[in-house]
Amino acid sequence: MFFRRKPRGASGTTDQITPTPRAHPHADELRRTLRLVLLDSLASETMGTLTSGVFLAGFAVALDASNLMIGVLAAIPFLVQFLQLPAVLLVERLRRRRTLGVVSSLIARIFILAVAATPLLPHGSSIVAVAVLVAINQGFSAVGGCAWNSWMRDVIPERIYGRFFSWRNFATTALSMLLSLGAGVLIAAWKHRYPSSDAYAYSALFVFGGLFGLLGVYILARTPEPPMAPPDEKFRPFRLLAEPFHDGNFRRLIGFLAMWNFAVNLASPFLTVYMLRTLGLPMSRVVLFNVISQLSNLAFLNIWGRLGDRYGSRSVLQVTAPLFLACLLVWSVSGQPWLGEMLLPLLVLLHVLMGVATAGVALATATIAMKLSPIGRATSYLAANSVVTAASASLASLAGGACADFFAARELSLSITWKGPGTEVGFEALTFHSWTFFFALASALGLIALRLLRAVKERGEVRETISVQQLIAETRRSVHSLSSVAGLHKLSRFPFARLRHRPTLTGETPPPT
């Protein structure tokens, strides 16, 4: 963890958090700030888990939305990122990031509560109302997110980016996993009791998520904000917005992330729809698969965080991105009839591996953008990155939704036939249909993105690459730190005990235990 506890003394008192002897003079203030950031993240994650992703897709299916509308819902969070451009100007003009972030988030989360009432509207207009309300919510969230990104760039020391954000992602993913399980049980029980009104179960999730979103706004309002660095010259909005694109290295990073987001969002938003509609799986099983993915995500977040701090975020991407693309390629053959009873084990394996890969990709793409943004001028850099990558992601989601019906009526198959004297045996070895076209295409586009990554240079990057042995060592070390079970403890000590000690928040190395 990031905090040391005072050891038990003769008086029997314990568990008082105290700074270490060599702690930074402002360590207490930093710890308090990091706690508030983490608590806000947990409240926001509660809202996000219950009102987006698999549950938003399930809500759309319950409202009988078309494939195009599902694509629109997937594209909205990316389309509204264009609002970060005027948000950059607001941040630089007002120079009060906390005020802007709190007000924007408050308005956004009020509209999340309004989504809960949409099933009361006439059939056909309810899904349109959901799209409008989600768009308003995401629009204000984009403005608040622009302020938040710049704010966090100055609040969190760069030396602990990997460790802090991996721990933050660990906590939010664990919470999301538990919430997904509970929400999945609620929806299954509701559908069993009220099979004709399952949309109201999702309404309950939106109410609960919206209330926790408002709690996150309160926590955010208490989080300290360091003053922004004074501008070097007179405020020039167009020059400010153009500055990131004049930075060659950052421009190459944006190019990679734009292509990567297009590839990923051509397929990822529709995995839930594919399992519900094409494979015919119940929502409870889809939620269970999602939890399995989150468990593997949790197991590797700390690993990727340490490896990112040691070798650089680009090195982590070079390991995790190909793994993610390989999983997408396997998704394209998941609907083959010859799989039979192997389908469910294959889906479990895919979700495990995608959880591992997503943990590294999400962490590395976030930290590398922050690292390449100059201190004090990060607002325009991070906003430019968000806008360009969001534009490519929204185009991919819209293309997927718009072309889904076209591909649904088409099929590409490869048959294998064996002929002999008096016998003839044949079967379809490979079939692409509906969403599986997108999964295969996304894998191909992702390979192009990886070629663009090679041109990006990261400050402080180590030329040495992450080896399989190092990955296994970090895995066993994490097992040791997360478990006190004797067998797992011994497994973590052999044969890679040299990597046992972890740096603390302030960069110190704790004594052996």
N, C-alpha and C positions, 0 to 999 in steps of 0.2 A: 504494500500500500504506500501511500504518500506521506503517512503521518506516523511518528514514533510515539509509543506510550511509555510513561514513566514506570520502571519496574517496581514490583511490590516490595515495600520496605518493611522494617520491623513493626511499624504501627499497623500494618495490614491494609493501608490505603493503596489504591491502584487505579489504573486507567485514566490518569490525568495526562492530557496531551501537552507535552512540553517541547520547546525547540531543542535541538541538539547543540552541544557546546560551540560548534563551528557554524551554526545556522546564520543565514543572512539576516541583517538587522531588520529587514521588513518581512521576515519569514511568516510571522503570525498574521500579518495583513494579507500576505499572499495566500496562506492556507484558508483564511476566511473567504477570500474572493473565489478560490477554486471550489470551495464547498457550495457557495451560492450558484456558481456556474453549473455545477453538477446537479444541484436540486432543480434549477430551472430546466435543465436538460431532461431530468426524469419526468417532471410535470408535462413538458412539451412532448416527450416520447409517449406518455399515456394518451394524450390527445391524438398524436399522429398514428399510433398503432390502431386505435379504435375508429378512426375516421378516414383512413386512407389505405392504400395497398390492397390486401386480400379482402378486407371488409368493405371498402368502397366498391371494388369489383363485384362482390357478392350483393351489395345493395343495388347496383345497377342491374344485375341479372334478376334480382327479385322484382324490380320495377319493369322488367321485360324490355330493357334497353337494347337497341340494335348494336351491331359490331362497330358501326361508325361512331355512335355516341360513346361507346366504351373507349374507343380510340381518342375521342375528344377529351373525355375525363382524364385519360392518361397524359394527354398533351398539355392540359391547362397549367399544371405547376411549372412547366417549362416555358410556355408562351408568355406568361406574365413576368418572367424574369427580365423582359425588356424594360420594365418599370425601374429596374436598378439604375438605369442611366440617369433619369431625373433624380433618383434617390441619391446618387453620388453628388449631384449639385446641391441637394438639400443638406447633406452631411457637411460638405465643405463650406457652405454658406452659413448654416446655423452653428456648426461645430459643437453640437450637443447630441452625441450618438445615443446616450441612454434615453433621453427624452423622446427622440424620434423612434427608437426601437420599442419603447413601452407603449406609446400611443398607437403606433401601427399594429402592434401585436394585439392590443386590446380590441381594436375595431375588427381585426381579422377573426378573432376567436368568438366574438359575438355572432358573426355570420355562420360559424360552424354550428352553433346552437339552433339557428334557424333551419338548417338542413333537416333536422329531426322532424319537422312538421310537413315535409314535402309529400309523404304518402297520403296525406289527407286531400291532396289536390286531385283533380280528374285524371284518369288514365291518359298517358301521352304527354301531359304537361308537367307531371311530377319529375320526370328525368331531366327535362329542360330546366326546371327550377333548380334541381340539384346542380346542374352544370353552371348555372348563373351564380348561385351562392358560393359554390366552390371556387369559381373564378375570382369573385370579390375577395373571398378569404385569402386565396393564394396571392392576389395582387398586393394586398396590404402586408402579407407575410414577406413578400419579396422586398418591399421597402424597408421593413424592419430587419430583414436578414442582411441587407446591405450595411446598415449601421452596425449590426451585431458582428459581422465579419471583421470590419475594421477595428471595432472595439476589442474583440478577442485577440487580434493580432498584436495589440499593444499591452494587453493585460497579462497574457501567458508568456513566460520566458521561452525563448526559442530552444534552449537546451533541453527542455522537457516536453516539447511538442509530441513526440512519439509516445512517451510514457503516459502523459496526461490524457491525450485524446484516445489512446488505446483503453485506458481505464474508464474514461467517460463512455466510450462505445461499449465496453464490457457491461457497465452498469445499465445503460439504456437498453442494450440487447437482452440482458437477463430479464429486465422488467417487461419488455415487449413480449418475450416468450411466455411469461406467466399470464400476462393479459390476453394473449392470443388463445391460450388454453381455456381460460375462463370464458372469454367471449365465444369461443367455438362451442363450449358446452351449453351456454345460454341460447345460442342460435339453434342448436340441435334440439334442445328441450322445447323451445318456442315452436319450432316447425312441427314437432311431434304433437303438441297440444293444439296449435292453431295453424294447420297446414296452409290455409288460404290467406293468411296475413303475416307471412314471415318478414315482410318489409319493416314491420313495426319493431321487430327485434333489433334491426340495424338502427332504427331511430333511437332506441334506448342507449345504444353504444355512442351515438353522436351527442346525446345529452350528457352522458358521463364524461366523455372525452372533452367536450367543450368546457365543462366546469373545471376540470383539471388544467385546461389551457389557461383559464383565468387565474388560477392559482400560480401558474408559471409567470404570468405578467406581474403579479405582486412580488415574487421572488426577484424577478429581473429588475424591478424598480429599486431594490435594495442593494444591487450589485454595484460596487465602486467603478467609476470611470476615470481613467487617467486623462489629463488634458491632452488634446491633440497638439502635435508639433505645429508651431507657427508656419504659415505658408512662406515659401521662399520669395515669392513675388506677388504681384497683383493677381487677383483671382480671374482666371481666364477659363471659362467652362469648356470650350472646345479643345483647347490645348490639354486640359486636364483629362478629358475623355480619350484623347488620341495618344496620350503618353504611353500606355501599356503596349500599343501596337508599334511604337518606335523602338521598343526594347526587343531586339532580335531573339534572344533566348526565351523571353516570356511569350513572344508571338509563336514560337515553335511549340511551346507547351500548350498554348491555346489550340493550335492546330491538332495536336495529338488528342487532347481531351474532347474536342469537337467531333472528330471521327470516331473516337471510342464511344462517346455517348450516343451517337447516331446508331452505331452497331448494336449496342446493348439495348437501347430502347426500341429497336425494331422488333425485339423478341420478348424481353423481360416483362413488360406490362401485360402480356397476353398469356403468360404461363398459367396463371390462375384460371383464366377463361378457358384455356385449352384443357386443363384437367377437369373443369366442371362440365363443359359442353361436349368436347370431343371424346375424352376418356370416360366421361360419365361418373366421375368420382363424387361422393357426397362432400359437402362443405366441411364436415367434421374431420374427414381424412385429409383434405387439403390443408386445414389448419394444423393438423398433426405433422404433416410434411414440413410446413413452415417452421414449426417449433424445432424439428430435427435440424433444419438448416441453421436456426438461430443458436442451437446448442454447439454445433461445430464452429459457428462464428465466434461464440464466446471462448471456446477452447483455444483459438488461435489469435485473438485480438492482442493479447499481451505479447505473444511471440513476434507478431509483425511489428508491434510498437518498438520492441527492443532492437529488432533487426533493422528497422527504419532509422533509429537513432544511431546505430553503429555503422551501417553501410550506405544509408541514404534511401529516400523514398523511391527513387527510380529503380534501384535494385530490387526492392520489394515488388514493384510493378512487373518487372521482368520475370518474376516467378509466378505471381498470382494471376496476371492477365491471361497468359496462355492456358492456365488451368481452367479459368472461367470459359474461355472460348471452346475448349475441348468438351466441356459439359454441355454447352449450347449445341454443339455438333451431335452429341449423343441424344439430346432432346429431339432432334429431327428424325430419329429412327425409333423413338419410344412408342409410337403407335403401330408398329409392325405386328401383324396377326400372329406370326410365328413366335413372338415372345411369350405369349400365353401366361402361365403362372409366374414367369420371371419378371413381369412388368412391375409389380409392387416392390420387390427387392431392388430393381434397377432405379426406380424413383427414389427410394430411400438413399441409395448410394449417390445419386445425382444431387440430392439436397444436401447431403453431408459435404461433398466436394465443393458445391457452389457456396456453402456457408464459409468454408475455409478460404476460398478464393475471394469472396465478397469482402470478408474482413480485411484482407490485405489491400484490395483495390480501393475500397472506400477510404481507408485510413491514409494510404499513400497519396491518392489524388488530392485529398484535402490538405495534407501537410506540405506537399511539394508546391502547391499554389501559394501557400502562406510563406514558405521559405524564399520563393523567388520574388515576392512582393517587398519593395523597400519599406523599411520602418518609417512610420510617419506619413507615408504616401500610399498606404496599402488599399485605401478605399477604391480608387479608380481601377487598380490592378485586379482586385478580387471581383469587382463588379463587372469588368470587361470579361473576365474568365467565366463568370456565371451567365452573362447574357449570351455569349457566343456558344458555349456548350449547351445551354438551355434551348437555344434556337435549333441546334442540330437534333437534340433529343425530342423536341416537340414535332419537328418535321418527320422524324422516324415514327413516333406514335401515331401521328395523323395518317402517314402513309400506310402503316400497318392496319389501322382501323378502316381506312377507305378501300384498301385492296383485299380485305379479308373475305368479303363475299365473292370477289372475283376468283380467288384461289380456292374457295370452298367448293366451287363447281368444277374444279380441274384436278387432275392427278397425273403424276409422273412416276412410272414404275419400271423396275428392272426385274425381269424373270429369268430363272435358271431352269433349263430343261435337260434331262438325261434320257437319251433314246438308246434302246438296245433291241436285240431280237425278241420280238413279242412283248416288249415292255416300253413304257414311256412315263417318266416321272418328272414333274415340274412344280415349281412353287415360286411365289413372288419374294425375291430376296430383299428388295428395297422399294419402298413406296413413299413418295412425297405428296402430301395433300394438305389443304387448309393452312394451319399455322406452321406446319413443319417446313414449308418453303421459307418462312421468315427465319426460323432457327438456323437453317443451313446458310442462308444469305448473311445473317448476322455474324456467323463465325468467319466467313470470308472477309467481310469488311473489317472485323476486329484485327485480322492479320495485317491489313494495310495500316491500321492505327499503330500497331506495334513497331512497324518500320519508322513511323514518324517519331516515336519515342526515342529512338537512337540518337537523334540530333539534339535532344534536350540536355543541357548541362546543369547539374545541381550543385550549389555551393556546399562544400564540405563533403562531397560524395567520395566514398572509398572505392578505388578501382577494383578491389577484390570482389568477386561475386559470391552470392550466398550459395553454399554447397548443400547437398543433401545431408551430409553429416552434421553440419551446423544446424540445419533445420530440425533434425532428430534431437540434437542436444538441447535446443531451445524448447522443444516439445516436452522432453522429459523434465527439464527444469521447471516448466510451468505446472506439470503434474505434481512435482514436489511442493511448489508454493501454494497450490490450491487444495491439496489433500494431506491429511495426517494419517491415512491408512498405511499400516506398516508395509504391506506388499508394494504399494505404489511408491512409498518413500524409498524403498530399496531399489526399485526399478529406476527411479530418477537419479540415483547415485552411481549407477554402473552403466557404461564405463566413461561417462562424461562429467565427472564431479567437478572439473575445473571451472565450469560455468555457473556455479551455484549462486554466487553473490550478486545481488541486484543493487543498483544505485538508488538512493532515496531521492526525495523531491528536490533537495538542495544540491544534488550531485555528489554526495558523500558515499562512501562504501561502508556498510555496516559491518561490525565485527562478526566473526564466525559464530554460529549458534550451536 
